[in-house]
């Protein structure tokens, strides 16, 4: 059992060396966000959809091209001439036509294209909101995981020194084998837990690397935020937060603009029921009732059968459907804000009950306890119990601080903008 434990620790140790050997990218949160906006592949890809939609607006503004026709004689059997289109003996017909859209179809198509461009922008900013939330959440989770890992390093370093002392004392017969093994077991246990935290950090870091398009470097988050000193969430009014979410959530704007698009499409489909007019002129050199005949032409479809009934009905139903989806999305936004607000209040209340000097006092006490144990002023059982208590409290304090930052980020995400600045 001990041999397997040692093998696991050795593997973790060499894995950590491999990770540390990679280049690190030390970033504050603003620096990480700037890099994210410049390099995230999903955002860069989504930006193309905006450009594509704007190009469709340009296309919708263009008029239909005129149509030109030329008909010429291939073979004149009387004169035995090929392609006889001469003025003296040949025959040719020249015509030109222009399609004219009626019922305001062109303007309606432009409005539909413009709204599609707005929807593309809504999707981009909603994606930006989601990915930025993921980045900020990962940033703080990685930051506090590193804090916990460093806390383990302090304990491991102290125990390694103590373990070496006990091995020397064991060789001299001053301490028992039981006490020496107990110290070694505690050391191995701490290293195993530290390796587990390192793996958690690596998982979070992998997602951050993907968001920042920086797969070759370990992202090391830097922060000087005092979590306990952040303004309490209770100073914010829930109704005002909900109103702010209504104004800033791009998924809600997407639902609102979808209704506008469906209404514009309904208007367009009704206009498409009106046939378009084709206007043209024709010149016939020698094939009509007189030579050099000129004609004026008008053409229009007769809407006896197809009056676009199906598309008009479908467009009307789409409006009704989109209104229901907007109502659903509005309720979802309100629910998101309420849920995030309650969670943020809860983490605030818990963290406010923690003494800000608690961690420093505990670390000072750890040094004192270690020295007293070396002097045999306290028993091995008291020493190991204190180490376990120290470890649990430091982990819980980091988890609590991370929980508050996650709650704040969830609230910002639910609202669609940064409400609590830090």
JORA-V354030 format. One record per backbone hydrogen bond with DSSP energy under -1.0 kcal/mol. CO is the residue of the C=O (numbers start at 1). NH is the residue of the N-H. Records with the same first field share a line. If there is no record, write none. Layout:
CO = NH, NH
This chain:
1 = 5
2 = 6
3 = 7
4 = 8
5 = 9
6 = 10
7 = 11
8 = 12
9 = 13
10 = 14
11 = 15
12 = 16
13 = 17
14 = 18
15 = 19
16 = 20
17 = 21
19 = 22
23 = 218
25 = 220
27 = 222
28 = 32
29 = 33
30 = 34
31 = 35
32 = 36
33 = 37
34 = 38
35 = 39
36 = 40
40 = 44
41 = 45
42 = 46
43 = 47
47 = 51
48 = 52
49 = 53
50 = 54
51 = 55
52 = 56
53 = 57
54 = 58
55 = 59
56 = 60
57 = 61
59 = 62
67 = 97
69 = 95
71 = 93
74 = 83
76 = 80, 81
81 = 76
83 = 85
84 = 91
86 = 90
91 = 73
92 = 285
93 = 71
94 = 283
95 = 69
96 = 281
97 = 67
98 = 279
100 = 277
102 = 105
104 = 108
105 = 109
106 = 110
107 = 111
108 = 112
109 = 113
110 = 114
111 = 115
112 = 116
113 = 117
114 = 118
115 = 119
116 = 120
117 = 121
118 = 122
119 = 123
120 = 124
121 = 125
122 = 126
123 = 127
124 = 128
125 = 129
126 = 130
127 = 131
128 = 132
129 = 133
130 = 134
131 = 135
132 = 136
133 = 137
134 = 138
135 = 139
136 = 140
137 = 141
138 = 142
139 = 143
140 = 144
141 = 145
142 = 146
143 = 147
144 = 148
145 = 149
146 = 150
147 = 151
148 = 152
149 = 153
150 = 154
151 = 155
152 = 156
153 = 157
154 = 158
155 = 159
156 = 160
157 = 161
158 = 162
159 = 163
160 = 164
161 = 165
162 = 166
163 = 167
164 = 168
165 = 169
166 = 170
167 = 171
168 = 172
169 = 174
176 = 180
177 = 181
178 = 182
179 = 183
180 = 184
181 = 185
182 = 186
183 = 187
184 = 188
185 = 189
186 = 190
187 = 191
188 = 192
189 = 193
190 = 194
191 = 195
192 = 196
193 = 197
194 = 198
195 = 199
196 = 200
197 = 201
198 = 202
199 = 203
200 = 204
201 = 205
202 = 206
203 = 207
204 = 208
205 = 209
206 = 210
207 = 211
208 = 212
209 = 214
214 = 217
218 = 25
220 = 27
226 = 229
227 = 230
232 = 235
233 = 236
237 = 241
238 = 242
239 = 243
240 = 244
241 = 245
242 = 246
243 = 247
244 = 248
245 = 249
249 = 253
250 = 254
251 = 255
252 = 256
253 = 257
254 = 258
255 = 259
256 = 260
257 = 261
258 = 262
259 = 263
260 = 264
261 = 265
262 = 266
263 = 267
264 = 268
265 = 269
266 = 270
267 = 271
268 = 272
271 = 274
277 = 100
278 = 299
279 = 98
280 = 297
281 = 96
282 = 295
283 = 94
284 = 293
285 = 292
293 = 284
295 = 282
297 = 280
299 = 278
302 = 304
308 = 312
309 = 313
310 = 314
311 = 315
312 = 316
313 = 317
314 = 318
315 = 319
316 = 320
317 = 321
318 = 322
319 = 323
320 = 324
321 = 325
322 = 326
323 = 327
324 = 328
325 = 329
326 = 330
327 = 331
328 = 332
329 = 333
330 = 334
331 = 335
332 = 336
333 = 337
334 = 338
335 = 339
336 = 340
337 = 341
338 = 342
339 = 343
340 = 344
341 = 345
342 = 346
343 = 347
344 = 348
345 = 349
346 = 350
347 = 351
348 = 352
351 = 354
355 = 358
357 = 361
358 = 362
359 = 363
360 = 364
361 = 365
362 = 366
363 = 367
364 = 368
365 = 369
366 = 370
367 = 371
368 = 372
369 = 373
370 = 374
371 = 375
372 = 377
373 = 376
379 = 383
380 = 384
381 = 385
382 = 386
383 = 387
384 = 388
385 = 389
386 = 390
387 = 391
388 = 392
389 = 393
390 = 394
391 = 395
392 = 396
393 = 397
394 = 398
395 = 399
396 = 400
397 = 401
398 = 402
399 = 403
400 = 404
401 = 405
402 = 406
403 = 407
404 = 408
405 = 409
406 = 410
407 = 411
408 = 412
409 = 413
410 = 414
411 = 415
412 = 416, 417
